Amino acid sequence: MRLPQLKDPDRGLGLRLALASLAVALIMIPFTLLLVVAKMPLNGLDHQVAVDLHAYALAHPGMTRVLIVWTDLFGPWPWRIAVGLYAAWLLYRGAPRLAAWAITTMVVGGLLGLALKIVVARARPHLPDPVALAPGDSFPSGHAVNVTLGVGVIVLLLLPSLPRWGRRAVWAAGWLVVLSVAYTRVALGVHWVSDVVGGIVLGVAVIAATAAAFETWRREQGRRPASPVSEGVEPESVKVTHE
C-alpha cells in the first residue's frame, strides 16, 4: 500500500523508519516466541562446540587473552560510540537524514535485542573453570547484534565514496569482523552458537528494513532507484561516482 505523500520530507522519512522498525519487531518477536514454544533445544552442535572450544581456551591461555581483547575492542559500546560519532559528523556535513537513519538503526536493533533476551530468558553456558563471564541472558548475543548493526551501518554509509573494488573489500572486511566477534563469544564460553547466529540474523533484519525504508523514501523524493547493498543508502551523498 502506498503511503500518502507528505509535504515535509523529513516527516516522510521518519514515518518510513518508524514503520520499518515496527515491522521488524512484529516479525522477529513472534518468530522468537515460536522458537520458544518449540523449546528451541540446545542441540548437539551448540553443546559440542561449547565443550570443544572451552577445552581449547583452557589449553591455550595466550589465545584466550587475544580473544578477550578482540571481543572487548569490537563490543557493543565501541560500535555505539563509533556510529554516534559518524552521525555527528554527518550532521556537521549537512546530512541529517543519513544521521537519523544511522542512529535509528542502532537504537532499534539494540532495543529489539534486549527485548528478545527478556522474552527468551535463555541461560548462558555453564562450563567448568570458565575463562570469561558475562551478565544477563544468552539469546540473542548482544555482541553479535551490535557488531552486525555497527558494521552494516558504517559500510552502507561508506559505500558511495568507494570505487567498485573498495566496496567489495569493505564488505569482506566487515563480515570478517562480524564473524570473528561472533566466534569470540562462543570460544569464550559466554554464548551458544545459536545465540550468535540469532544476533547476526536480527542485526541483518534491522539493517535491511531501515535501509529499504530509506530507499523507498528516496524514490518518493524523485531520486533515481539504487541498491543499498552495492551503492549505499544514499549514493548521491558524494558528487563523484566511481566505476
PyMOL commands that set and color helices and strands:
alter all, ss='L'
color gray80, all
select helices_A, chain A and resi 9-37+44-59+61-73+76-93+96-120+142-161+164-187+193-220+228-231+235-237
alter helices_A, ss='H'
color red, helices_A
deselect
rebuild
show_as cartoon
